[in-house]
Amino acid sequence: MGRPELPVDHTVPARGVLAETLRALRTSAGLTFDELAVRTGLSPATLKRAASGRTVPSWETAKEFASACGAPAVGLRSVWLKARIAERGCLKQLRRPRAPELATTFGDLGEA
């Protein structure tokens, strides 16, 4: 038996909800990540990262995850969209352009 999963990261709540949804699908299907990887053709690491809550997986990954668990991807789409929008909002807050007077390259100037 493998080691237990880490707790879901809820620093971005919508991302945490998506991760918990994916974990619930996997648990209800009774699949390990290795079994899920065989069914989806994705690596176990990709699937574990999708269910971690630290990132939002691509829609293709989330859709494959759900369908391999026997769940319709239609209900998952709205949860995934909310997580993607919330993540983008957090990323915009982290990116602050440099002040024009500090721009020393054309790349810096473009960011400013």
N, C-alpha and C positions, 0 to 999 in steps of 0.2 A: 504494500500500500504506500502511496506517495505521501508527501507531507501536506498538511492542510493549507488551503488557500489563505492568502493574506486578506485582511479586511478590505472592503471596497473603499476606494478613495472618494470622499464626498466633498472635496474642496470646491468642485463645481457641482452643485446638487443634481442638475439634469444629467450630467455625465455619470454620476453615481447611480441614478435611477436606471439608466440604460444598462450599466454593468450588472446591477441586481436582477434586471429582467433577463439578461442573457444567462446569468448563473442559474436562475430559476428554471429556465427552459432546459438547460443541460441537466440539472438535478432531476427534473420531472421525467426526462427521457432516460435517465439512468446511465448516462454515457460518461466515460472518462475523456480527458482532452485528447488522448491518443486515439481513442475510437472515433471521436469527433473529427480529428485530423484526417483519418482514413476516409470518412464519409464526405468531407468537404474538399479534400485535396489541398488544404491549407496546413501550415506547420502548427504544431502544438503551441509554440511560442506566440504566434500570431493570435491564436484563439485565446490564450491566457491573457495576453495584453488587451484584447477586446473586452474581456470580462473583468478587467482590473479596476476600471474607473479612472485611470490616470490619463487615458487618451480616448478619443472617439474614433472607433474603427471606420474604415470606409463603408459605404452603404453595401457594396458587394460582399464584404466580409460579414457584416451583420446579417445580411439576407441569407448567405450560405449557412451561417451558424444556426439561424432559426429553422431553415428548411431541413437541415440535417437532424435537428431535434424533433422534427415532425410538426412544427408550428408554422402557421401562415405568416409570411413576412409582412402582410398588409398591416396588421395591428402594431408591428414593431416600427413601422416607418415614422409615425408621429413621435414616438419616443426618441428615435434616432435624430430626427430633425430638431427637436427641442435641445438635445445634447449638443448638436453641431452648432446651432445658433448661440447657445450659452458659451461654448468654448471660444467661438470667434469673438464674442463680446469681451471675454477675459483677455484674449490675445491682443485686442486693440488697446486695452488699458495698459498692457505691458510695453507696447511699442511707442516710444516717445521720440519724435524727430529731434535732431540736433538743431541748435540755434544757428541761423545762417552765419553768424560771425565766427563760429567754430568749424565751419566746413573747410576742409583742407584738400579734398579731392572732388572730382565731379560726382562720384557716388554719394558723398556726404551732402553735396549741394542738391542732388536729386531727392534725397530723403527729407531735406529741410523744406 
